[in-house]
């Protein structure tokens, strides 16, 4: 007598695998995210002695699920941005910026994924008649920053996170305090701005 095998165990296994796949979070291989949309187009210039500068989020990407590392293999996250800024006041302005991984698109705090950078946007002499600089006389600056960090095996999963570029500016020069740095964005090709996040 030929005995037919019972297909029920196999069907049960297939159903369990299908259910697990439906509930699994998406962690695509070699994920690439990019935005050229500015969250803020102006960076207010405050007084340099102020303890709490007005931080602005310039670019934000998310929500992003960082893929967990497997089989003792490191998982890398590469983050970079570039932006064009125009300064229309004559004095020196100190610009600070960094990239943070946060839980909200409007958060300036979280895990720093890049170094905290401070640069001086140099002074420019006022016109001979001491009048304010005209808009077309502003100075254009291009800045960029890149960073990569390894996400180790067995580290907690990172879900629904946001990568935010944060900037703030201050000055001791009266001609600049109360003014703002302007993001050029896509106004000119050489000063176009973007934020890119790669997970590989």
C-alpha positions, 0 to 999 in steps of 0.5 A: 500500500502506497502512503501519501505524505500529509501536505499540512506541515509544509503548508503551515511552514509556508504560511508562517514564512509569508506572515513573517515576511509581511511583518518584517521592516524594510531594510533595503540593500545599499539604500540611497536617500537624497533631498535638495529641498531646504527646510529653512532658507535663512539662518538668522545671525545672532549676537555671539555672546548669546548662550542659546543660538537660534538653530535652524534645520536646513535639510532633513531626510526621513523616516529612514530605517538603518539596516541592522548588521548581520553575520558579524559584518559591519553596516556602514552609514554614509552622510554628506551635504553641501549648501550655498550661502549668501552673506549680505552684511559687511562684518565677520559671521561665525557659522556652525553646523553639524548633522544629527540623527534624530527621532523627529524632522524638527529636532536639532539634538540626537546622535551626532553623525558628523563633527561639529564644525565652526567656520568664519565667513570673512569681513567685507569692506563697506562701500566708500559712502558707508551705505549698506551692501546692496543684495547684488553685493552679497558674498557667496560661500559654498560649504560641504561636510561628509561623514561615515560611521559603522553600525556594529553587529548586534546593535539595536535596530534604528527605525523611523529616524531622521537625518537633519543638517543643523546650522546657526550663525552669530557675530560681534559686528553690529552690521550683521546682528539681526541679519540673516544668511540666505541659502541659495539652494538651486538658484545657481548651479555651483552653489546647489544644495543637497543632503545624501544618506547611504546605507550599505 
